[in-house]
């Protein structure tokens, strides 16, 4: 019997290839997500993250710089979520509610400044602290939107959460373009070069976003985009735009977000999409959260632990204080202001993609940032979705608990 077993050529098998790993990720993530949802009433994204943690502990986690397959999958999944979130941002509403616009600007700025000062205080180099500050600006629109959609949350906090996460993602990506411009000029603070990089990247992203928005708008004139077939057309258009952004070297985060915002604001139509654009989109979203959950290692946690804790504490405090102080001006009660500040906790795939872009611009500099940023993402990856869930329940906006949503001005 032993001779027969030894005849099986296990020794000739190499490491699992990409299709095998992806299939294992999908199975593990789906099982973990359903198990968490059924036994704890927590969002499925918590289960996806736990599957990613298991992959990281087993040595199969995502590493930086992201390999082409991982980056493509993350870009595509994040693009779907950002496009969907951007299509809910009605800029005219910000004109009617200047307090919300001020909140978005000041909470982003305060978070960046607080993270910078905290990291410099504990001895981090100023450029490292500045880069971490930029990466800490966006709250994860993907996590917040995914949780809100899964629990069918509606109301003032849910609406404002969508606006704030979309806008601070926009600010963070623009700040990253400026930072990359500085790095590419050998870290010299050349404002002219940084402004030129920002202009070129913004024009390229805006052009692609306009083309994507126009294509979706034309399709909507003849097709019902809530149906499965037309929804797959929209999915394909979004993925085509992201591929073009990668080819042109512009931000894959900026293009879908701007496209959704343009689509929402060039017409009075309130866009409605099927969940993640169908099964294919849902699969990409599952892969996104599992891969982000696996983007760490025990060695990174040890190396970046103290700095990551300082980053998260400074970021959370700064965002919360601004949201609380301006809650009345933005037409929100203090209780709902507290809930809104909690929804800004997630720091996830957006930060991972931004870090990967920095590492491609300067591998040595990016490698120095990785322990801090990846540790921060790992520490808050489970806390973030739970914080959003608790906040929306606290605000009374979950499913049957929710009051009728406030209507946007037209």
N, C-alpha and C positions, 0 to 999 in steps of 0.2 A: 504493500500500500504506500509506504513511504517513497519507494522507487517511482511509483506511478505519479505521486504528487510532485516529486522533484523534476519529473519530465516536463511539467507545465512551465513554459518559458517566462516566468515572472521577471527574471533578471533582465530580460531584453526590453521590458517596458520602460519607456522614458516617463518624464513628468506629464501630467494630463495636459492635453492641448486646449485651445481656447473654447471650442464648442462644448467639450466635456465640462470645463469649469463654469461656463455660462449656464448650462443645463443644471448643474448642481446648485448654482446660486439661485436660479429661479425656483427650484423645488424647495430648497431650504428656506428661502425668503417667504414663499407662499405659505408653507406649513407654519412657520413662526408667526407670520402676520395673522393668520386665522386663529391660531391657538391663543395669541394675546387678546385678540378682539373678543373671542368667545368666553374666555375665562376671567378677564380683568376689566373689560369694557374700555380699555385704552385703545388709542388709534393703532391701526395696523402698521403704521410706520415704525412704531416701537419694536414690533416683531422683526421687521425688515432690518432695523439697526442691530438687534441682537444677533441675527444671522450674520451680519457683517462683522460683529465683534468675534463671533466664533471663527470666521474665516481668518481674521487677523491673528488670533491666538494660535491657529493651526499653520500659520506661515503662508497663507494664500491671500493676504491683504493687498490692496492697491498701493503701489509705490510711486513716488515722484522722481522725475517728471512723469506724468501720466503717459503710459504707452498709447500708441495710436488707437487701438481698439477701445480701451477704457475711456480715453478722452472723447472719442466719437459718441459712445453710448451716453456718457454724462452730458455732453453738449446737447444731444438730441432730446433727452428726457427733460433737462432743465429748460430747454427752449420751449417745449410744449407748455410747461407750467408757467413760465414767464409771459408767454404770449397770451395765455388764458387770463392771467392776473392783470396784465397791461390793458386788456380789452374791457376791464371793469373800471378803469381809472378815468373818470369824467373831469377834465380840467376845469370846466365851467363851474363845477361844484366848489373847487378851490377858490374861485373868485367870490363866490357867495359865502365862503367860510375861510377867511384869511388866517384865522387862528390855527387851522389844521395845516395850512401851507407853512406858516411860521414854525409850528411844532416839528414838521418834517425836516426843515432846514436846520433848526437849532438842535434837535436831538441827534442828528447825524454829526453836526459839527462838534457838539459837546462830547459825544462818544469818542470821536477821533482825538480830540485834545486830551481827554481824560486818560485814554489808553497810552498816548505818547508820554504824558507826564508820569504816569505810574511806572512805565517800563524804564524810563530814564532814571527815576528815583531808585529803582532796585539795581541799577548798574548796567543796563543794556545800552549799546551804542545808539546814538541819535538816529542814524539812518535805519537801523533795525526797528527802533521804536516807531519811527515815522511810517515804515512799511506796514507794521502790525496795526497801526492806527487806521490806515486806509482799509486794510482787510477787515477790520472790526466794524466799519461803518454799516454795512448792510445787515439787516436781520434777514433770516432765510425766508424769502417769499414762497419758496417751494414747500417748506415744512408747514408754514402757517396756512397757506392755501390748501394744502393737502388735508390737514387736520380739519379745517373749517368745512371743507366739502364733504368729508367722510361723515361728520356728525351733523351735517345739514344745518350749520349755524347761520343765523340771520340776525341783523340788528345793527345798532350804531357802532359797537366795538368791532364787529366783524367787518363792516364797511371801512372804518378808519384803519383797521389793521391792514387791509388790502392796499389802501392808499399809501400808508407809511412804509410798508415793506417794498412796494414798487418804487417809490420815490427815493428811499435811501439806497436801494440797489442801483438806481440810476446815478446818484451822487457818487457812490463808491466806485463804480466802473469808470466814470469820468476822472475821478481822482487817481485811479490806477493808471490810466493812460498818461497823465502828467508825470507820475512817478516813474513809469517805464521810460519816458522821454529823458528824465534826468539820469537814470541808470545807463541808458544807451550812450550818453555823452560823458561816460566815465565818472558818473556821480557828481558832476559839476552842476551847481544850481543855475543852469542857463534857462531863464524864463522864456526866452525867444524860441529855443528848441522845443521846450515842453509845450508851449502854446501851439507851435506848428504841428507837433505830433497829435495834440488834442483836436486841432482843426481837421487834419486829414482823416483821422480815425472817426470823428463825429460825422463828417460829410459822407464817408463810405458807409457807415452804419445807417445813417438817415436815408441814403439812397436805397439800400437794400430793404430797409424797413418800409419805405414808401412803395416799393415794387411788390413786396409781400402783401401789404395792406390793400393795394389796388387789386391784386390777383384774387384775394379772398372776397373783396367787395363785389367784383365782377361775377365770381362764382355764386355769390349769395343772391344775385338778381334772378337766377334761373333755377337754383337748387335750394332745397331745404337742408341747411347745413347741420341740422340736428339729427338727420338720418345717417345710418351707418356708412353708406357709399359716399355721399358728399363729405362726411366727416373725415373719411380716409383721404379724400382729395386735399382737404385743409391740412391734414397731417403731413402729406407729401410736400405741400408747398412750404410749410414751416421747416421741414428737414432740408429741403432744397436751399432755402435761404440761409440756414445755418452752415450748410456745406460751402455755399458761396462766400460766407463770412470767413470761414477757415481758410479758404483759398486766397482771399484778398488780404488776410491778415488783420481784419477788424474784429472787434469784440463779439464773440458768440453769445454773450449775455445781453449786450445792448440791442442787437438787431431784433430779436423776438419781442423784447419788452417794448421797444419803440414802436414796432409794428402793431402790437396790440393797442397801444395808446393812440396811435394815429387812427386806427380803424374805429375806435370808440368815439373819437372826437371830430371826425370829418362828417359824421352823420348823427342823427338823433336816435338811431336804432340801438336798443339794448341787446347786445349780442349774447346768445346762449349756445353753449357747446355741450355735446355729450361728454360724459366723464372721461377725461384724459384722451378724447378722440378715439374711443373704442379700445378693443383688447390689445392692439399693438402698442398704443400709447400707455396703457396700464402696465404692460410688461416692461416698457422702458422706465417708467416711474419706479417700479419695484427694483429693477437693477440699479437705478440711481441711488436709492437709499441704502441698499445693501453694500454697494461699492464705497460710498462715503463712510458708512459705518466700519468698513474694513481698513480705512486709510490711516492706520497707526500701528505702533508696535510697542511692547513693553519698554524697549530701550528709549524710544522717543518720549514716552510718558515720564521716565526718570530724568531725561535731559531737559525737557521743557516744562516740567510740572509747576515750579514756583512762578515763572514768568507767565504761564498760561492762566494760573489762578489770579494773578494781578490784573491781567488783561480782562478776564471775564468780570471780575468784581468792579473794576473801573468803568467798563462799558455798561454793565447793568445799572449801576448807580447813576451814571450820567444820563442815560436814556430815560430812566424812571423819573428823575427829578424834573427834567424838562417837560415830560408828558404830564406829570402831576401839576406843575406850576401853570401850565398853559391849558389845562383841561377846561376851565370855565370859558376861556376865550374861544376855544374850539367847539363850544356848545356841548360840553360833555360834563356829567356830574363827576365828583371826585371819586366815587366808587367805580364808575366805568373808566375813569382815567387810570386808576390802579390796575384794573383788568387790562386796559390797552397796553400799559407799560410791560405787563407780563408777557403779552403776545410778541414782544420784540426780543425775547430771550434767544430764539434759535440762531445758530451760527453754523451753517452746514455747507451744502454743495457750492454755493456762490463763493464762499471763502476758499474752498478747495480749488475751484477753477481759476480764481484770481491768483492764488499762490502758484499754481502750475504755470500761469502766464509769466509771472515774475521769474520763476526758475528757468524758463526758456530764454528770457531776456538776459539773465546773468546766473548761470548755474551755481556758482560759488555763493553768491548772495542769497539765492533762493534756498539753498541747502542750509544756510544759517538760520533762516526764518522757519524752516519746516518743523523743528521740534516744538516751537512755541505755538504755531498756528494749528498744527495737526493735533497737538495735545488739547488745545482749547476746543477744537471741533469734537474730539473724542469725549471730553468731559461733559459737553453740553448736548451731545447728540441724543441722548436719552432724556435729558431734562427738558430740552426745548419743546418737543411735541406734548409732553405732559403739562408743561407750563401753559401752552396755548389752550389745551383742553380745560384745565382748571380755570383759566381766565375767562373763557367763554361760558363756562358753567356758572362762575361767580357773577358774570354779567347777566345771566338768565337768557342766553341766546341760543341754547342748544335745543334743536328739534322742537318737541312739544312745549318745552319751557320758554321758548322764545316769543317775545311780543312781535307784532307786525313790524317789518323792517321800515326804517325811515326812507321816504322817497327822495330821490335826488332832484334838485331843481332842473328843469329843462331849458 
